[in-house]
Amino acid sequence: MAYCILIRHGRSTANTQGVLAGWLPGIGLDETGQEQAAALVERLKGTPFVHLATSPLERCRQTAGPLAGAHGLTPQVHDGIGECRYGAWTGRPLEELAKEPLWRVVQDRPREATFPPGDDFPGESIPEMSARAVAAIREIDATVTAEHGEHAVWGAFSHGDIIKAVLADAVGTSLDEFQRLHVDPASLSVVRYTDKRPMLLRTNDSGSSSLRPPRPKDTSEAGDAAVGGGSGLGSGS
């Protein structure tokens, strides 16, 4: 089967503001995110992409732009790899959400977590999010393989929680453990779906050997994963 490179969008204005963006319109890349998107061209130089897919949200489409231009491809917009539908949580500060009872469910028992619907945004459960994302990635992968062969390479521009769900499925771990995975802005993870099993070939590759920790600004409990992905290791500057 083909090789799928999962690419999280670059740092967004919501990441720097500490807001859960979800499907909120008008959330694009900040200056650092734009630089990260441009840097993907050099980081992936020589990678023979035959297809690119992207979440419909602006921050993913902006991240895909430079790489698509370099390879002469038009990204396919796919709702299936769009962000989790956070419902009434959409647009709220993470610092505020960390005080909600649902936060602990999201952190400790994700399979039981359902985001409540809001007036403007529908909610969904984490299992529903995972099911649609995994189905979409596998569907696109099968199509790319059928059209371009089993060694074809394609890229999917998506979001932190979406990519974590796909990676959890790839390694066969319970969705309750997907918060153990970390996906930084503009990071790369590589999955290959074989006839017998998916294989995780790379995860959270940021193109740097730096392990500089983020500034201490998170008010949630130590070890909590950032819902919506957060700003990422060392990207708070």
N, C-alpha and C positions, 0 to 999 in steps of 0.2 A: 504494500500500500504506500501511498504518498507520505511525505514528511510535512507535518503541520507545525509552523512556527507561530506560536501564540505571542502577540505583542500587546502589552498594556499601553494605553494612551500615555502621552507625556503629562508632566505635571500641569494641572488645570488651575484656574482661578478659584474653584471651590476647594481644591486641596490646600492652597495657601491660606484660605479664609477659614478652614476648619468646618466646612459645611458639607452635609450629605447631599450631593447633587442629584443623584438618581436620574430621572428623565426631565429634570428642570431645563427648559430651553435657554439658549444663550450662554452656556458654560463652555468656554473655549480654553485653549492653552494659555498659560502665562508665559512670560519671557523665557523662563527656564525650560518650560515644556516645548516651546518653539525650537529652542536650541537642541533639545533632546530628539525631536522629530527630524531635524536636519541631520543630526549625527547618525541616525539610523542608516542613512545612505552609505556612509563610509564603513560603519560597523558591519553591514551586510553586503559589502562590495564583493562581487563574484558569486553571490548566492543566486542560482538560476530560477528565480520565481516564475511560475507560469500562471499564477492566479493570486489575487488578493481579495479578501472579504473584510468588511468593516461593520461595526455597530452603526446604526443610523445617527448616533449622537455626535454633535459637533466636535468634541474633543478627540474622538477617535478618527473622524474623517480628516481633521487637521493633521493628526499624527501620520496618517496614511499618505497624505499628499506628496511629500518629498520623495518617499520610496517609490510610490506609484509612478511619479514622473520620471524617475531615474530608470525604471524598467519598462516604460511605455505601456503601463497597464491601467485600466480603469477599475477601481475597487467595486466589488459587488456589495451593495448594502443589504444586510441581512438582520431582520428583527430578532432572530433567534439568539444572536450573540450581543444583543443590546443589554444595557445595565439591568440589574435587579430592580424590580418595581417596588420601591420602598413606601408607596402610598402616602399616608399622613406624615411620615418621617421626612419626606422630600423637602429639601431646602432648609432644614433645621440644623443648628449648630451641633457638632458631635459632642461638645462638652455638655450640652443640655440633654442629648439623647442618652449619654452614659448614665444618667440618673434614672432612666425609665426601667421598670421591672423587665420589660422585653429585652433590654440590652443583655442581661445575664443569660437569658434563654438563647439569644443569638450567639453568645460567646461559648456557652457550656453545652447546649443541646440544640444545635442548629436544625436538626431534623424536625424539631417541634416548633420552630419559629415561623410565624406568619405575620407579615407587615400589614397593619390595618389600612383599609382604603381611606383616602382623603377626598376632599371635595373636588380636587382637580387631577389627582393621580391615583390610579388603581394600585392595590397592594397585591402581593403574591407571597407564597411561602418559599423558604429556601429550597425545599425539595422540588417545587414547581420550577423555580429558577434553574436548578441543576439539570432537571430533566430536559427542559427546552434547549439549554446551552449545549449539553452533551449530544442531544439528537441533532442539533444544527451542525456542530463540528463534524460529527460522524457522517452526516449526509453530504456536506460539502466535500469532505475528504474522499468519500466514495466516488463522487462525481469527477473530482480532479483526477483520481486514479484511473477511472474509466476512459477519460479523455486524453490524459497525458502520460499514463504509464505508472508503474509501481515505484519508480524512483523520483517522481515529480516533487517539487517543493512549492508549497503555497503558504501564505501568511494570513492570519486573522487578527485584526485590531479590535480589542475588546477592553473589558474592565476587570478590576482586581478580583471581585467576588466571582465573576463569571469564570475567569481563568482558573481560580482556585478550585471551583467546582469541577471543571474539566480535568484538572490535574489529579484531583482526588479520585475521580472515576478511572483515570488512566492507571493509577497505581493500585486500584482495588481497595481503597480504604473507605471506611464508613464516612458518610457525610458529616457525622458528628465530630470527626477529626479534621475537617477541612480547614479549621482555623489554625492548625499547625503549619499550614503552608503560607508563604509570604510572596507577594508579587509587587515589586516596586514599579513606579512610573517608568515607562519606556523600557521595561525589562523584557527579556526574551525567554520563552520556555518552548521546548521542542518535544512533540509527541509523534510517535509512529504507530499507526494501527495495523497490526499484522493479522494474519488469518487466525492465529491462536490467542493473541492477547495484545493490548496496547503496551507500548514501551515508552517510558519517560527517558529521554536522552539528555535533556538539559532543563534547568529550572532557574528562574529569577536571575538570569545573566544580564547584568547592568552595563557590561563592557568596561568595568573598572575593578581593580583589585582592592580599592579602598573599602575599609570597614569602619569608617568614621560614624559613630552613633549620632542619631538625631538630637537636636536640642530638647531638653526636658520640658515639653509644653503639654504633654498628654495628661489629662486629669482623670482618665479612667484607671481601673486597677492594673497593676503591673502584670504584663503578660497578655492583656486583652488585645485581640486583633482589631484593627481599625475598620469598622464597617464602611463599605464603599472603597476600601483600599488604603485610604490615608495618603500622606505625601511621600512616604517611602524613606528608607534608610539613607540618612545623610543628605536628603534633598530639601531640608527645611531652610537652607541658607539662600 
